[in-house]
Amino acid sequence: MTITRLKTLLGAATIAASFMGGAAVANADSLEAIMQVGKERTAEARASQTKIDRLADETRDLLADYKTVMKQVEGLRVYNARLDRQIANQERRIADIDQSISNAAIIQRQIPPLVTRMLDGLDQFIDLDMPFDLDTRKGNIEAVRANLDRSDVTSAEAFRQVLELYSIELQYGRGIESYSDTIQVDGASREVDMLRIGRVALIAQTTDGAETLAWNNDNDDWETLSSADYSAAVRKAVRIAKKQATIELLNMPIAAPEAN
């Protein structure tokens, strides 16, 4: 009886050991599978993170490129706006030039009559002015008149020449000048040294200094001056005008200004 129970217990222990061994083997397989799954998930997570990092880098690069392109676009907008303004200004200038060209023909026709009137006025002014450098002044007017009929002298050039004559006449009113000339006094010719002081006095002194005369614009004739009062002063003024003496104050026969 006892031997039989022992055999039974041994058999049960053997079965239990077999069962526990099988369970241990099963648990080992399950743990290996779990670890394998963990490794796979870790690998997948690592791959996913790598992909995320790559996408993040690509996104940053794209954002940087986008910002750069936007700056370029903004610069182009400013540049295009400036070009638009320049084009608008050029179009306005073109319109003004077209208008000027349209008026050029009218102006071209008006210049010759204007130049003629200006020459006539200047000629009349010289006739009414003191009689100094008449040959030169009248000759300049006749030269410009002759140019009006020349085909190689444009209207603009003729107008410029007239303006130059007016400028020369303006300069005569400034400064002092002396030159040799021949004048008619009481029907006789006299060789004289002429002294012009602006347009306020025109004085003549014979070369021997014996006679000193001043032009009277009211009488349109020469009148004799007192030698004692003016002879030495005029002689000194002639030397000053020729830059042969230093400038100083002199007593000159200047006509008093007329009240208007």
C-alpha positions in Angstrom: 0.0 0.0 0.0 2.7 2.4 1.0 4.8 1.5 -2.1 1.8 2.1 -4.4 1.1 5.6 -2.8 4.8 6.5 -3.3 4.7 5.5 -6.9 1.6 7.6 -7.3 3.2 10.6 -5.7 6.3 10.2 -7.8 4.2 10.0 -10.9 2.3 13.1 -9.9 5.6 14.9 -9.2 6.9 13.9 -12.5 3.8 15.1 -14.3 3.9 18.4 -12.3 7.6 18.9 -13.2 6.9 18.2 -16.8 4.0 20.7 -16.7 6.2 23.3 -15.0 9.0 22.8 -17.4 6.6 23.3 -20.3 5.2 26.4 -18.7 8.8 27.8 -18.2 9.6 27.2 -21.8 6.3 28.9 -22.8 7.1 31.9 -20.6 10.6 32.2 -22.1 9.2 32.2 -25.6 6.6 34.9 -24.7 9.3 37.1 -23.1 11.5 36.7 -26.2 8.6 37.7 -28.3 7.8 40.7 -26.1 11.4 41.8 -26.2 11.4 41.4 -30.0 8.3 43.5 -30.3 9.9 46.2 -28.1 13.0 46.2 -30.3 10.9 46.5 -33.4 8.9 49.4 -31.9 12.1 51.1 -30.8 13.5 50.7 -34.3 10.2 52.1 -35.7 10.3 55.0 -33.2 13.9 55.7 -34.1 13.0 55.7 -37.8 10.0 57.9 -37.2 12.1 60.3 -35.2 14.7 60.4 -38.0 11.9 61.1 -40.5 10.5 63.8 -38.2 13.9 65.4 -37.8 14.4 65.3 -41.6 11.0 66.9 -42.2 11.7 69.5 -39.5 15.0 70.4 -41.2 13.2 70.5 -44.6 10.5 72.7 -43.1 13.1 75.1 -41.7 14.9 75.3 -45.0 11.6 75.9 -46.8 10.7 78.6 -44.3 14.1 80.3 -44.8 13.7 80.1 -48.6 10.2 81.5 -48.3 11.4 84.5 -46.2 14.2 85.1 -48.7 11.8 85.0 -51.6 9.4 87.3 -49.8 12.1 89.8 -49.2 13.0 89.7 -52.9 9.4 90.1 -53.8 9.1 93.1 -51.6 12.2 94.6 -53.1 10.8 94.0 -56.6 7.6 95.7 -55.6 9.4 98.8 -54.4 11.6 98.7 -57.5 8.6 98.3 -59.8 6.8 101.2 -58.1 9.8 103.4 -58.6 9.9 102.4 -62.3 6.2 103.2 -62.6 6.8 106.7 -61.3 9.8 107.2 -63.6 7.8 106.0 -66.6 4.9 108.3 -65.6 7.4 111.2 -65.4 8.9 110.3 -68.8 5.5 110.1 -70.3 4.7 113.6 -69.1 8.1 114.9 -70.4 7.3 113.3 -73.8 4.0 115.0 -73.8 5.6 118.3 -73.0 8.2 117.8 -75.7 5.5 116.9 -78.2 3.7 120.1 -77.3 6.9 122.1 -77.7 7.5 120.5 -81.1 4.0 121.5 -82.1 4.7 125.1 -81.0 8.1 125.2 -82.6 6.8 126.0 -86.1 4.8 129.0 -84.7 7.8 130.2 -82.7 10.1 129.8 -85.7 7.8 132.1 -87.7 7.7 134.7 -85.0 11.4 135.1 -84.4 12.4 137.0 -87.6 9.8 139.8 -87.1 10.8 140.0 -83.5 14.5 140.3 -84.4 13.8 143.0 -86.9 11.8 145.0 -84.4 14.6 144.6 -81.8 17.2 145.8 -84.4 15.1 148.8 -85.3 14.7 149.7 -81.6 18.4 149.4 -81.0 19.2 151.5 -84.1 16.9 154.3 -82.9 18.3 154.1 -79.4 21.9 154.6 -80.8 20.7 157.6 -82.8 19.3 159.2 -79.6 22.4 158.2 -77.5 25.7 160.0 -77.2 27.7 159.7 -80.4 30.5 157.3 -79.3 31.8 154.4 -81.3 29.1 155.0 -83.9 30.9 153.1 -86.7 31.2 150.0 -84.6 27.8 150.1 -83.1 26.0 150.8 -86.4 28.2 148.3 -88.2 27.1 145.6 -85.7 23.5 146.3 -86.4 23.9 146.1 -90.1 25.9 142.9 -89.9 23.0 141.2 -88.0 20.5 142.6 -90.5 22.4 141.0 -93.3 22.4 137.7 -91.5 18.6 137.6 -91.4 18.6 137.0 -95.2 21.3 134.2 -95.1 20.1 130.7 -95.4 22.9 129.3 -93.2 22.0 131.5 -90.2 19.0 130.1 -88.3 16.5 132.3 -86.6 17.7 131.2 -83.2 21.3 132.3 -84.1 20.0 135.7 -85.3 18.1 136.1 -82.1 21.2 135.3 -80.1 23.2 137.9 -82.0 20.7 140.5 -81.3 20.8 139.7 -77.6 24.5 140.0 -77.7 24.2 143.5 -79.2 21.9 144.5 -76.4 24.4 143.1 -73.9 27.2 145.2 -75.4 25.0 148.3 -75.3 24.3 147.5 -71.6 28.0 147.3 -70.9 28.6 150.8 -72.4 26.8 152.2 -69.4 29.4 150.8 -67.1 33.0 151.9 -66.8 35.2 154.4 -68.6 36.8 154.3 -72.1 39.2 156.5 -74.1 40.0 156.3 -77.8 41.1 158.6 -80.6 38.5 160.0 -83.0 37.7 162.8 -85.4 34.8 165.1 -84.7 33.1 168.0 -86.4 33.1 171.3 -84.5 31.7 174.4 -86.1 32.1 172.7 -89.5 35.8 171.9 -88.9 37.3 168.5 -88.3 39.2 168.0 -85.0 41.5 165.2 -84.0 40.7 164.5 -80.4 41.1 162.0 -77.6 37.6 160.9 -76.6 36.7 160.1 -73.0 33.4 158.3 -72.3 32.3 157.9 -68.7 29.5 155.4 -68.8 26.6 157.2 -70.4 26.8 160.2 -68.2 29.5 162.1 -70.0 31.2 162.2 -73.4 34.2 164.5 -73.5 36.6 165.3 -76.3 40.0 167.0 -76.0 42.2 168.0 -78.9 45.5 166.2 -79.1 47.4 169.4 -78.2 45.2 169.8 -75.1 44.3 173.3 -76.2 40.5 172.7 -76.3 38.2 170.6 -74.3 34.6 169.9 -75.3 31.6 168.0 -73.9 28.7 166.5 -75.8 25.3 168.2 -75.0 22.6 165.7 -75.7 19.9 168.3 -75.4 21.4 170.5 -78.1 22.8 167.5 -80.0 26.1 169.3 -80.3 29.6 169.8 -78.8 30.1 172.7 -76.3 33.4 174.1 -75.2 34.5 173.7 -71.6 36.7 176.0 -69.5 40.3 174.9 -70.0 41.1 176.1 -66.5 38.4 174.0 -64.9 38.6 170.8 -66.9 41.7 170.6 -69.2 44.0 169.0 -66.7 41.3 166.8 -65.2 40.2 165.4 -68.6 43.9 164.8 -69.5 44.3 162.8 -66.3 41.1 160.9 -66.9 42.2 159.9 -70.4 45.4 158.4 -68.9 43.3 156.6 -66.2 41.0 155.2 -68.9 44.1 153.9 -70.8 45.4 152.4 -67.6 48.4 154.7 -67.6 47.6 156.3 -64.3 46.0 155.3 -61.0 42.4 156.0 -60.3 41.5 159.1 -58.3 38.6 161.6 -57.9 38.4 164.1 -60.7 36.2 167.1 -61.5 34.2 166.1 -64.6 31.4 168.0 -66.5 28.5 165.7 -65.6 25.0 166.8 -66.5 22.6 167.0 -63.6 19.8 164.4 -63.6 16.5 165.5 -64.9 13.3 165.2 -62.9 10.6 163.0 -64.4 
